[in-house]
Amino acid sequence: MPDDSPVDRYFASIHAALEGLDVFLRDDRSPLYKHGLVAQAVTEYVERLEASFTCWRHHLDYAKSFRISRAESGFPVFQNVLELENDRMTAKARLAEIPAPDALREEMADFILRHKAFPRDLQQSMAERLYLEHVQEGHVFSPLVLPETIKVSVNPKTMRPFYLVHWGAFDGVSNLPLVYTAMIEDSSPDIVKMLVTEDGKLDTSVEIPLPVGGLLNPKLAREFDAFAERNSAYSLSPSTIATNMDRDFDDLHPKQLRRIVLGPFYSAGITEHNKRVNDVLEKVANPANAWLLTWTIQDIYSKSEKPARKGIWSSEPAREEFHIETDDLDAARMGVSAYEKHALIPHEAYQALYAAGETEAVFAGYQTHIISGGEVISDV
């Protein structure tokens, strides 16, 4: 395929956007930077996306099945994510059936000498091998990236340990990658006894090799994985997810849940979900700079905890009371306490929007960040 094909332009622009987002997340001016572990967690998912796109690009060297959600998210459709996950799980077995690269090269050279023609089938075998090697090596963005605990501490007021947990999901309806982080207190008696000292501090004699795959509490880890699988759809509001967690686990107390919705993504001549943006981006001289990436950070937090009630005939566990900002119509609609909308755009594309007098209309309600020369300029 020629370098200026729509396929190449799309992959070049999405890689540039993800690289720009990675730069932004590592910048000390990023709103997530002050939450160092959260920014670090999101960076991991950006890297997974980059690995997925590298694999998809190699896949196109021997197979022609790749579709993106042109009119909505600008990301690949969910079927591509499912196929990549299946290939990841079967890569080892399939690689064992394909000759080694050196053997393939020898066969290709021999074929050319004997037949005076190009060995297309052997080339496809080589391309498939390179693809499967990348799939096997890369930490791709799976339909569900299972939870991981990256921080453990103790709330001295409640004398409970709390965890910072993250997980990811690629939503099959919206075709959007989603990242979740949650701050959760654990009142399980055995966990409290093991991790909390008498003066309400984390017992440093207990070795915790962070990050820990899954929820730190081993008795709830498998059930929490299943919860994440059931409750990560974009159609569920953060307040619904937090309430479900609070209801499903009597000993887990979600104090804050954050969802980062990556996208939509806009690429000139490819995506179709905003004509005003597309018309301006198509005028950008360098196609590599004709893109716009947006994302939304949604937060729901507990404003108070309703104490557990124990009685002779019935009892109720402690329950959280979540705050929804009803004074903000968008926050109420999203089911969140607070939210932020962000946009990242190359300098050349921003100049094109500015020259067209479209910046105020396009970026209304967004915190805008311009990537230029490997650096990010915010608050423009």
C-alpha positions as CSV (number, residue, x, y, z in Angstrom):
1,M,0.0,0.0,0.0
2,P,1.4,3.5,-0.8
3,D,2.4,5.7,2.0
4,D,-0.3,8.2,1.4
5,S,-3.2,5.6,1.4
6,P,-6.0,6.2,3.9
7,V,-4.9,3.2,5.8
8,D,-1.4,4.6,6.3
9,R,-2.7,8.0,7.1
10,Y,-5.0,6.6,9.8
11,F,-2.3,4.5,11.5
12,A,0.2,7.4,11.3
13,S,-2.3,9.8,12.9
14,I,-3.5,7.4,15.6
15,H,0.1,6.6,16.6
16,A,0.9,10.3,16.7
17,A,-2.2,11.0,18.9
18,L,-1.3,8.2,21.3
19,E,2.3,9.4,21.5
20,G,1.0,12.9,22.2
21,L,-1.3,11.6,24.9
22,D,1.6,9.7,26.5
23,V,3.6,13.0,26.5
24,F,0.7,14.8,28.1
25,L,0.2,12.2,30.8
26,R,3.9,12.5,31.8
27,D,3.8,16.3,31.8
28,D,3.7,17.8,35.3
29,R,1.0,20.2,34.1
30,S,-1.4,17.3,33.3
31,P,-4.4,17.3,35.6
32,L,-3.8,13.6,36.3
33,Y,-0.1,14.1,37.0
34,K,-0.7,15.2,40.6
35,H,-2.3,11.7,41.0
36,G,0.9,10.1,40.0
37,L,-0.2,6.5,40.2
38,V,-3.4,7.2,38.3
39,A,-1.5,8.9,35.4
40,Q,0.9,5.9,35.5
41,A,-2.0,3.5,35.2
42,V,-3.5,5.4,32.3
43,T,-0.1,5.5,30.6
44,E,-0.1,1.7,30.7
45,Y,-3.4,1.5,28.8
46,V,-2.1,4.0,26.2
47,E,0.9,1.7,25.7
48,R,-1.5,-1.2,25.3
49,L,-3.4,0.7,22.6
50,E,-0.2,1.5,20.8
51,A,0.8,-2.2,20.9
52,S,-2.6,-3.1,19.5
53,F,-2.4,-0.7,16.6
54,T,1.1,-2.0,15.8
55,C,-0.3,-5.5,15.6
56,W,-3.3,-4.4,13.5
57,R,-1.0,-2.7,11.1
58,H,1.1,-5.9,10.7
59,H,-2.1,-7.9,10.3
60,L,-3.0,-5.8,7.2
61,D,0.2,-7.0,5.6
62,Y,-1.4,-10.4,5.0
63,A,-5.1,-10.0,5.8
64,K,-7.5,-7.3,4.7
65,S,-10.0,-7.4,7.6
66,F,-9.9,-4.1,9.5
67,R,-12.7,-1.7,10.2
68,I,-12.9,1.5,12.2
69,S,-16.0,3.2,13.6
70,R,-15.7,6.1,11.2
71,A,-19.0,7.8,12.2
72,E,-18.7,7.5,15.9
73,S,-15.6,6.8,18.0
74,G,-12.9,6.9,15.3
75,F,-11.4,3.7,16.9
76,P,-11.4,0.2,15.5
77,V,-14.7,-1.7,15.8
78,F,-15.0,-4.2,18.6
79,Q,-14.6,-7.2,16.3
80,N,-11.0,-6.3,15.6
81,V,-10.4,-6.3,19.4
82,L,-12.0,-9.7,19.8
83,E,-9.9,-11.1,16.9
84,L,-6.7,-9.7,18.3
85,E,-7.4,-11.3,21.6
86,N,-8.1,-14.6,20.0
87,D,-4.9,-14.3,18.0
88,R,-3.0,-13.5,21.3
89,M,-4.3,-16.7,22.9
90,T,-3.5,-18.9,19.9
91,A,-0.3,-17.2,18.7
92,K,2.1,-19.8,20.2
93,A,0.4,-22.7,18.6
94,R,0.1,-21.0,15.2
95,L,3.8,-19.9,15.3
96,A,4.8,-23.5,15.8
97,E,3.2,-24.4,12.4
98,I,5.0,-21.6,10.4
99,P,8.6,-22.1,9.4
100,A,11.3,-19.9,11.1
101,P,12.1,-16.6,9.4
102,D,15.5,-17.9,8.0
103,A,13.8,-20.9,6.5
104,L,11.1,-18.8,4.9
105,R,13.7,-16.4,3.4
106,E,15.6,-19.4,1.9
107,E,12.3,-20.7,0.5
108,M,11.5,-17.3,-1.0
109,A,15.0,-17.0,-2.6
110,D,14.7,-20.5,-4.0
111,F,11.2,-19.8,-5.4
112,I,12.3,-16.7,-7.1
113,L,15.3,-18.4,-8.7
114,R,13.3,-21.4,-9.9
115,H,10.0,-19.7,-11.0
116,K,11.2,-16.2,-11.9
117,A,8.2,-14.9,-9.9
118,F,7.5,-13.4,-6.6
119,P,6.6,-15.9,-3.9
120,R,3.3,-14.3,-2.7
121,D,2.2,-17.2,-0.5
122,L,5.6,-17.3,1.3
123,Q,5.5,-13.5,1.7
124,Q,2.1,-13.9,3.4
125,S,3.5,-16.6,5.7
126,M,6.3,-14.3,6.7
127,A,3.9,-11.4,7.3
128,E,1.7,-13.7,9.4
129,R,4.7,-14.8,11.4
130,L,5.8,-11.2,12.1
131,Y,2.2,-10.3,13.1
132,L,1.9,-13.3,15.5
133,E,5.3,-12.5,17.1
134,H,4.1,-9.0,17.8
135,V,0.8,-10.2,19.2
136,Q,2.6,-12.7,21.4
137,E,5.1,-10.1,22.7
138,G,2.8,-7.1,23.1
139,H,0.6,-6.3,26.0
140,V,-2.4,-5.4,23.9
141,F,-5.7,-3.7,24.9
142,S,-7.9,-6.7,25.5
143,P,-11.7,-6.6,25.6
144,L,-11.2,-6.7,29.4
145,V,-7.9,-5.9,31.1
146,L,-8.2,-7.5,34.5
147,P,-8.0,-5.5,37.7
148,E,-4.6,-4.8,39.3
149,T,-3.9,-3.3,42.8
150,I,-1.2,-0.6,42.6
151,K,-1.4,1.0,46.1
152,V,-2.2,-0.1,49.6
153,S,-2.6,2.2,52.6
154,V,-4.7,2.6,55.7
155,N,-7.4,5.2,56.6
156,P,-6.6,6.1,60.2
157,K,-10.2,7.3,60.8
158,T,-11.9,4.0,59.8
159,M,-8.9,1.7,60.6
160,R,-9.4,0.0,57.3
161,P,-6.9,-0.7,54.6
162,F,-7.7,0.9,51.2
163,Y,-6.6,-0.1,47.7
164,L,-6.0,1.8,44.5
165,V,-7.2,-0.6,41.8
166,H,-7.4,-0.2,38.0
167,W,-8.8,-2.1,35.1
168,G,-9.6,-1.5,31.4
169,A,-12.3,-2.4,29.0
170,F,-12.9,-1.9,25.3
171,D,-16.6,-1.2,25.0
172,G,-18.3,-3.3,22.3
173,V,-21.1,-0.9,21.6
174,S,-19.4,2.5,21.6
175,N,-16.1,1.1,20.3
176,L,-14.3,3.2,22.9
177,P,-11.4,2.2,25.2
178,L,-12.2,2.8,28.8
179,V,-9.9,2.9,31.8
180,Y,-11.2,2.6,35.4
181,T,-9.5,3.4,38.7
182,A,-11.1,2.9,42.1
183,M,-10.2,3.8,45.7
184,I,-11.7,1.1,47.9
185,E,-11.6,0.5,51.6
186,D,-11.7,-3.1,52.8
187,S,-13.4,-4.0,56.2
188,S,-12.9,-7.7,55.9
189,P,-11.9,-8.7,59.5
190,D,-9.0,-11.0,58.4
191,I,-7.5,-8.3,56.1
192,V,-7.8,-5.6,58.7
193,K,-6.1,-7.9,61.3
194,M,-3.3,-8.7,58.9
195,L,-2.6,-5.2,57.4
196,V,-3.5,-2.7,60.1
197,T,-1.5,-2.1,63.3
198,E,-3.1,-1.1,66.6
199,D,-2.3,2.6,66.0
200,G,-4.1,2.6,62.6
201,K,-1.1,2.3,60.3
202,L,-0.1,-0.1,57.5
203,D,1.8,-3.0,59.0
204,T,5.2,-2.7,57.2
205,S,6.2,-6.2,58.3
206,V,3.7,-7.6,55.7
207,E,5.4,-7.8,52.4
208,I,3.2,-6.7,49.5
209,P,4.8,-7.0,46.1
210,L,3.0,-4.2,44.3
211,P,1.5,-4.2,41.7
212,V,-0.6,-7.2,42.6
213,G,-2.7,-8.9,39.9
214,G,-6.3,-8.6,40.9
215,L,-7.8,-7.2,44.1
216,L,-5.4,-7.5,47.0
217,N,-7.9,-9.4,49.1
218,P,-7.5,-13.0,47.8
219,K,-10.9,-14.1,49.0
220,L,-12.6,-11.5,46.9
221,A,-10.2,-11.3,43.9
222,R,-11.9,-13.7,41.6
223,E,-15.3,-12.3,42.4
224,F,-14.0,-8.8,41.8
225,D,-12.7,-9.8,38.4
226,A,-16.1,-11.1,37.5
227,F,-17.6,-7.8,38.8
228,A,-15.3,-5.8,36.5
229,E,-16.3,-7.9,33.5
230,R,-20.1,-7.3,34.3
231,N,-19.8,-3.6,35.1
232,S,-17.4,-1.9,32.7
233,A,-19.8,-1.1,29.8
234,Y,-19.9,2.6,28.7
235,S,-23.7,2.4,28.9
236,L,-23.4,2.1,32.7
237,S,-22.9,5.4,34.5
238,P,-20.0,5.7,37.0
239,S,-22.6,6.1,39.8
240,T,-24.3,2.8,38.7
241,I,-21.0,1.0,38.7
242,A,-20.0,2.3,42.1
243,T,-23.4,1.5,43.6
244,N,-23.2,-2.0,42.1
245,M,-19.8,-2.5,43.7
246,D,-21.1,-1.2,47.1
247,R,-24.1,-3.5,46.9
248,D,-22.2,-6.7,45.7
249,F,-19.4,-6.6,48.3
250,D,-20.5,-6.0,51.9
251,D,-16.8,-5.6,53.0
252,L,-15.7,-3.4,50.2
253,H,-16.4,0.4,50.4
254,P,-15.8,2.3,47.1
255,K,-14.8,5.8,48.1
256,Q,-14.0,7.0,44.6
257,L,-14.5,5.6,41.1
258,R,-12.9,7.3,38.1
259,R,-13.5,6.4,34.4
260,I,-11.4,7.8,31.6
261,V,-13.1,7.5,28.3
262,L,-10.5,7.7,25.5
263,G,-12.0,9.2,22.3
264,P,-13.6,10.1,20.1
265,F,-10.7,10.4,17.7
266,Y,-10.8,12.5,14.5
267,S,-8.6,11.9,11.5
268,A,-8.9,13.9,8.2
269,G,-10.4,12.1,5.3
270,I,-11.3,9.0,7.4
271,T,-13.6,9.8,10.3
272,E,-17.0,11.2,9.6
273,H,-18.5,12.0,13.1
274,N,-18.0,15.8,13.0
275,K,-18.2,17.5,9.6
276,R,-17.1,20.9,10.9
277,V,-13.9,19.4,12.4
278,N,-13.3,17.1,9.3
279,D,-13.6,20.0,6.8
280,V,-10.9,22.0,8.6
281,L,-8.6,19.0,9.3
282,E,-8.7,18.2,5.6
283,K,-7.1,21.6,4.9
284,V,-4.0,20.8,7.1
285,A,-1.0,20.6,4.8
286,N,0.7,17.7,6.6
287,P,-1.6,14.7,6.9
288,A,0.4,13.5,9.9
289,N,-0.9,16.5,11.8
290,A,-4.5,16.3,10.7
291,W,-6.0,14.7,13.8
292,L,-7.8,15.5,17.0
293,L,-8.0,13.3,20.1
294,T,-10.6,13.9,22.9
295,W,-11.1,12.2,26.2
296,T,-13.3,12.6,29.2
297,I,-12.5,12.0,32.9
298,Q,-15.5,11.1,35.0
299,D,-15.5,10.9,38.8
300,I,-17.9,9.7,41.4
301,Y,-17.1,9.9,45.1
302,S,-18.7,9.0,48.4
303,K,-19.9,12.0,50.4
304,S,-20.6,9.8,53.5
305,E,-21.0,6.3,54.7
306,K,-24.2,5.0,56.2
307,P,-23.1,2.9,59.2
308,A,-23.8,-0.8,59.4
309,R,-26.9,-1.7,61.4
310,K,-27.0,-4.9,63.5
311,G,-30.2,-6.1,65.0
312,I,-31.7,-9.2,66.5
313,W,-33.9,-9.9,63.5
314,S,-32.0,-8.2,60.7
315,S,-28.9,-6.4,59.9
316,E,-27.5,-4.1,57.1
317,P,-23.9,-3.6,56.1
318,A,-22.4,-0.2,55.8
319,R,-23.4,1.6,52.5
320,E,-21.9,4.5,50.7
321,E,-23.9,7.7,49.8
322,F,-22.5,8.9,46.4
323,H,-22.5,12.5,45.4
324,I,-24.0,13.5,42.0
325,E,-23.6,17.1,41.0
326,T,-27.2,17.9,40.2
327,D,-26.4,21.6,39.7
328,D,-24.5,20.7,36.5
329,L,-26.9,19.1,33.9
330,D,-24.1,17.3,32.1
331,A,-22.7,15.8,35.4
332,A,-26.2,14.7,36.4
333,R,-26.7,13.1,33.0
334,M,-23.4,11.3,33.3
335,G,-24.1,10.2,36.8
336,V,-20.9,11.7,38.2
337,S,-19.7,14.1,41.0
338,A,-17.4,15.9,38.5
339,Y,-16.0,15.5,35.0
340,E,-13.4,17.0,32.7
341,K,-13.4,17.0,28.9
342,H,-10.0,17.3,27.2
343,A,-8.8,17.7,23.6
344,L,-5.3,17.1,22.2
345,I,-4.4,18.5,18.8
346,P,-1.2,19.2,16.8
347,H,-0.2,22.8,16.5
348,E,-0.7,22.8,12.7
349,A,-4.3,21.5,13.0
350,Y,-5.1,24.0,15.8
351,Q,-3.8,26.8,13.6
352,A,-6.1,25.7,10.8
353,L,-9.1,25.6,13.2
354,Y,-8.1,29.1,14.5
355,A,-7.7,30.5,11.0
356,A,-11.2,29.1,10.1
357,G,-12.6,30.8,13.3
358,E,-13.8,27.4,14.6
359,T,-11.8,27.1,17.8
360,E,-14.5,28.4,20.1
361,A,-17.2,26.2,18.6
362,V,-15.1,23.0,18.5
363,F,-13.4,23.3,21.9
364,A,-16.4,24.7,23.9
365,G,-16.3,22.9,27.3
366,Y,-12.9,21.3,26.6
367,Q,-9.5,21.8,28.2
368,T,-7.4,22.2,25.1
369,H,-3.8,20.9,24.8
370,I,-1.6,21.5,21.8
371,I,1.2,19.2,20.9
372,S,4.2,20.9,19.3
373,G,7.8,19.7,19.0
374,G,7.3,16.9,21.4
375,E,5.9,19.2,24.1
376,V,2.3,20.0,25.2
377,I,1.0,23.5,25.6
378,S,-2.2,23.6,27.7
379,D,-4.8,26.3,28.7
380,V,-4.8,28.0,25.3
